Amino acid sequence: MLAKNKTENRGKGRNFIYPKKPSGTLYTYRKWVSYALLLFLFSCPFLKLNGEQWVLLNFIERKFVFFGLIFTPQDFYLFALAMLIFIIFIVCFTVVLGRLWCGWACPQTIFMEMVFRRIEYWIEGDASKQKKLDAGPWNTEKIWKKGSKHFIFLVISFAIANTFLAYMIGSDALLNIITEPVTSHVSGFISIWLFTFIFYGVFAYVREVVCTVICPYGRLQGVLLDNQSLVVAYDFTRGEPRGHLQRNLTSQKTGDCIDCALCVQVCPTGIDIREGTQPECVNCTACIDVCNEVMLKTGKPKNLIGFFNQDFIAARKPYKIGLKSYGYAAVLLLVLMVFSSLIYKRENVQTTVLRASGTLYQSRGTDKTSNLYNAELVNKTNKTIKFTFRSQDGNDEIDFIQKAAALPKEGTVHLTFFLIRKNNAIKKYKTEAVFEVIADGQVLSTATTSFFAQAEGD
């Protein structure tokens, strides 16, 4: 295979790929998309909205924040629904556009191709110079280039590790680890360096193996793709049979592919796109750019390699979105509507009221009956809330055993109380009791439970 010609051993059992430096229109678009996504990635933990960082995924304290909205363990159903939406979106996206996510938006590809690989080109040169440098002896030039490259790799990995921890523990906690003595944050200090070396190992050594072997998404392509999916593909009906450019050649008819192998040399995963759709292809479009340059130089139409579906390549059928894609899109829209509705109805204070287990109703004199309840109030905001807890029925009375007047930010309070009702208002054994949490004259939350009593006349 041609792909084997572009790999060299940098160590035992590991064939490293030396992709040629890409260029072209699509590569320029990818750069700008990557820079925008990198800016977003590094900004989210340090920009704040409503007093909270844009995105926080604190699994240790079970706190999650997305653009000002705080989610607690009580919102786990929303988290599960969000994961379902993400999975359906990935499936729908892949069915229509193949593995485009991998080449244009995946953090692994963006960091590898748009950060670390570009630094490697800058310091060591293009693929041929990198091969020569690795094969050469350890002289001053090689030590300087390798040392400076890996030092920069470590610095960038350190920045990524800090950003990663900012997502996990919060930017404020990260700032404390950085500014306070190491002895006060030993675990945090170890975590930073542990993730630094993990990221360094991934981008300095593991590299494209993450995409071709470790990541399961590429293996799912064979299940998700169909003949109508748009993928980066070689138009073999136009390109075959291949033939090198030769002057004064009139007897042999060849296709548009001149077998220059540049599409192989520029591929970051080391495949030959002319052999068909392969799991290793991340749809980075580098092969499209380099092939278009060759087509322009040889006076042939562009897009010998391009975004095609198999129906177009095999039978020249025009592109159309298949019924399967519409089905996935309909399911995705339905789940999004349910999710949006739940987010809209979500309360900043969640109230749960339960009758005390093992208790019956209690007679209060000759005209009143009481039930004992336990209540839990969860504050899903980052502000302390002064509240009043009351029954929705103004004729009811509440006698608190355990009472609280303020709900701490992101905190919980427990109440224990008797709900007292007049006997003449009780018409049956089991009735409904509705409680309200009031703050600043507004009802923040309601909770409904049951009230048991002997009805008059029974």
N, C-alpha and C positions, 0 to 999 in steps of 0.2 A: 504494500500500500504506500501511496505517496506520503501519507501522514507520518510514516515511520522515518522518513528522511529528515524530519524537522525536529527530532528529539535527540537528546544526548544524555549520557549518564553524568550526573553531578554527585552521585553517591551510589552506594550499593543498592540494587533492587529498585531504583527510582529513575524513571525516564522523565526528564524535565523537558517541557515544551518551550521552544523559542519562537513565539509568534512574531511575524514581521510587523513593524509599526503601522497601524491602520491610518487611513485618511479618507476624506471624501465628504459628501453632503450629509449622509445619514450619520456618520461618525461625529460631525459637527453638531447635529441635532442631539445626539446622545450625550455629548459633553455638556450642553446647556441644561438638558433634563437632569443629568447627574449632579451638576453644580447646584441646581435648585433643590433637589432632594437632599443633598448633603447639608445645605444650609438649613433646611427644615429639620433634619435629623439632629444636628448639633444645637439647634435653637430651642427645640421643644422643652427640654428639662430646665432651661434657664429663663424662659419667658413665662410671665405669670398672668393669670386671668382670675379675677375674683379672689385674689390672695393665694391661689394655688398654681403650681407649674402646669403648663399645658398638658403634658402627659406624664403620668406616674403609674408604675406597675409594681407597687410594693407588696410582694407576696408574703414577706415576713410579717408585716403588720396588717396584712389583708386590706390594704387601702389602694384603690385605683381611681385615678383622676383622668378625665378626658375633656379638655377644653372647658374647664371651670366646673364640670359636674363631678361630684364625688360619689363613688360607688363603694358600698360596704358589703360584707358577707351576706347581708340580707337581700342584696341585689344580685345574687348568684344566678338567678334565672335569666336576668338580662345579659350577664356575661356569657352564659351558655347559648342564648339566642344570637348574640353577636358573633360567637365562634361559628355557629351554624351559617349565618349570613356570609361570613368570610369564606367558608368552605364552598358554599354554593356559588359565590362570586368567582372564586378561583376556577371551579369547574366550568362555569359559563364562559369566562374569559378564555380559558384554554381551548374549549370547543370551537370558539370563533377565531381566536388569534394565536393559537398554539402557545409556544413557550416565550412569547414576547416579554412577559414579566421578568424572566430570568436575565435577558440581555439588556433591558432598559431600566428596571426599577429595583431589582434585587440588591440588597446592601452588599452581599458577597461580591457580585459582579462589579458593582459601582466602585467599591474600594479597590478591588483587584485590578481592574482595567483602567480606571480613571484616576487612581491615586498611586498605588504601589507600582504598577507597570509603567506609568508615565515617569515616575522617579527613576526607575531602572533604565528606561530609554535615555533619560537626561544624563545620567552618570555613566552608564556603560555603553550606550549607543544602541543601534538597531540589532536585529537578531544575529546577523553574521559576526558583528563585533563582540556580542555577548558570548557566542560560541568560542571565538578565538581567545577571548579573555579567560574563559573557564578552562580551556584546554592548555593554556600557557602556564609557565612557571610562576611561583609566588615571588614576583619582583616588586619594586616600589610602587609601580603603577597599579598592579593588581591589588596590593594591600590597601592602597589609598582608596581606590574605587570601591572595593568590597567593604572596607571598613566604613566609609562615609555612607554608602547605601544602607547597610544594615543599621547603622546608628540612626539614620533618618527613619527607617522602618520601625525601630524601637520607640522613637519619639512619637510617631503617629499612632502606633499601637497603644502607647501610654494615654494619648488623648482619647482614643476610642474607648479604652477601658474606663476612664473617668466618666465619659459620657454615658456609657452603659450602666455604671453604678448610679449615676444621677437619675436614670430612669428607674432603677430598682429601689434605691433607698431615699431618693429626693436630693435636690441640689443643695438644700440647706445642710443636710447631714453630710454630704460630700465636702462642703466648704469647711465644716467642723473638722473633718478628718485631715484636710489639707493644712489648716491654720493652727490646729491645736497639737500638743506634743504627741509623738507616736505612741507613747505608753498609754495614752488615753483611748486610743483607737487601734489596738493591735490587729484585731480581726479585719477592720476596714483597710488598714495599710496592707495587710497580706492579700486581701481580695483584689486591691488595685493592681498589685504586681503579678498576681496569679493570672488575672484576665489580660494583663499586658502581654505576658509571655504566650498565652493561648492565642491571642490575636496575631502576635508576631509569628508564631509557628504556622498559623493558617495561611497568612499572606506571604510569608517568606519561603515556606516549604510545601505545605499541603496544596495550596493554590487551587487549580482547576479540578482537583480530585473531589473537592467539596461538591462541585456541580455534577461531575460524571459518575461518582460512586456513592458519596455519602447522602446527598439530598434525595429524598424519595420522589420529589415532584417530577423529575425527569423520567423516572420509570413509569409514572402514571400516564405519560403521553400516549403510549400504545393503547391504553384503555379509553382515553378521553377523545383523542383525535379521530376524525373521520375524513372521508374524501372531500368534504366541503370546508374543512378547516384551513385557514390561511397560515402557511408556514414559510420559512425561508427555504426555498427549494431551487434545484437546478432544472431548467427546462430542457430535458434530454431529447425531446422530439425536435427541438431546434438546434441543439448543440452537437448531437451525435450524427455521424461518427466524428470523433475528434481528429484533428490533424494540425501539425505545426505549420506556421506560415512559411511558404516557399514561393519564390519568384518564378514566373513563367510556368506555373503548374496549371494545366488545363485538363489533363486526362482524368484526374481523380477528384471526385466530388466529396467534399467534407462538410461537416456542420460548422456552426459558428464558434465552437470551442476550439481554441488553438493549443490546448493542452499545456498552458504556461505554468500551471500549478500554483499560481499566486493565491488562489482561493484557499488552498491548503496551507500555504506559508503564513497567511494572515490569521488563520483560525486559532482562537485562544484555547480551544479544547483539543486541537490536533486531529480533526476529522477531515475527510474529503466529502464535501457537500454533494459532489457528483455521484456518490454512491447511494443517494436517496436519503429520506428523512431518518435521522438517527437520534437516539435518546441523549447523546452527548451534545447535540446542537442546542445552544442557548439563545438562538435568534438574535445575536448581537449585530447582525447585518454588515459585519466587516467584509465578508466575502462579496456582498452585493456591491459595495463601494469599489473594491479593487477590480472586480470583473467589469463594472461599468467604465472604469478608466481604460481598460484594455479594449473594450468594444469601441470606445470613442477613437482610440488611436488606430484601430484597424478599420474604421469606417463602417462598423456594423451597429445594428440597433442595440440600445441599452436593455438591461434587465434579462440577460441570459440567466442570471441568478436573481431572483426577486421574491416578492411575496406572492405565492401561488397556492392554489389548492390542487389536489390530485386530479379532480375532474377536468380542470382547465388544461393541465399538462398532458393528460392521456387523451382527452377527447375534445379539447378546446371549448368546453362548455362555459358559458359566462358565470361569473361568481354570483352566488346568492346564498343568503343565510338559511341553513337547514331548519327543519321542524324541531329537531332536538334542541337547537339553540334557543328557539322561541319558547320551548317548554321550560328549559332551565331559567330563562329570563322571567317567565311568568311566575315560577315558584319563588325566585329571588325577589320580585316586586311584592308578592304577597307577604313574604316573611318580613320585608322591610316595612311594609305598612303596619304589621302587627307590632314590630319593634318600635316604630315611631309613636304609635299609640300608647304603648307602655311607658315610653320615656316622657311623653306629654302628661300622662296621668301620675307619674311618679311624684311622691310627696317628699319634702325635705325632712320631715319628721315622720318616722314610722312608729305607729302605736299598736301594741298588742296587749289585749286585756283577756285574762282567763280567770274563771272561778277557781278559788282555792280548792285544791284536790282534797277529797275526803270530808268536806263540810256540807251541811244541809242549810236550809234557810233558818233564820233566827227571828223569833217574835220580839218586837219592840213595843212592850205594853199591849194595849188592846186594839190599837188602830194602825200599827206599822209593822213591816217585815223587812229584814235586811239579808243581803248576801255578801259574802266575803270574796274579794277579788285581789289578784296580783296584776300589775301593769308594768310593761317595759316600754320606755320611750327611747328611740335611737335618733340622734341628731346627725343628719347626713350633710351638714354644712360646716364651714370652718369658723362659725360665729357662735358665741354663747347666746342662748335664747331664754329669756324670762317668760314663763308661760303660766297659764291657769288651766287646771284640769277640772272638767265639769261634766255633768250629765246633760244630754241634749234636751231631756224633759225637765223643764223648769220646776216641776213639782217634786222632783227627786232631791234627796239630800245625800251628801257624801261625808262620811266620818273617817278621816285619815288616821291610819296607824303609823305608816311610814310615808312621809311627804317630802316633796322637793319643789322649789320655786324656780330653779334655773336648770337648764339643760346644757351641759358643757359642750364646747365645739367638738365635733366628731366623737362625742361621748354618749353614754347611756345612763339613764336613771331608772330606778325601780320604785314603784309605789305599791303600798298595801292599804286597802280601804274597804269600808262597808258602804254599799249602796242601799239607801233606806227609801222604801216606798210606802205610801199610804194604802191600807188594805182596800179602801173603796175604789182605788184605781186599778186593782188587780182583778182581771176578768177570767183568767185561766191559769193553770198551773205553771206553764212555761211561756214567758213573754220575752220580748226583745229589749235589750238595754244598749243604748248608743252613747258613746263618750266622745268628747271633743277636747282637743288641745288648742287653746287660744293664746295668741301673742299679738300685741299691738292691734287688738280689735279684729284680727283675722283668724279664721279657722285654719290651722296648719295641718291637722290630721284628725281623722275619726276612726273609731274602732267599735265594732259591734259584737256583742256576746249575748248570753242568755241569762234571764232572771227567773228564779224558781220561787214559788210561794203557793200557799193554799188559797185558792180563789174563794171569794165570798159566796156562800150558798152551797159549797161542796161539803 
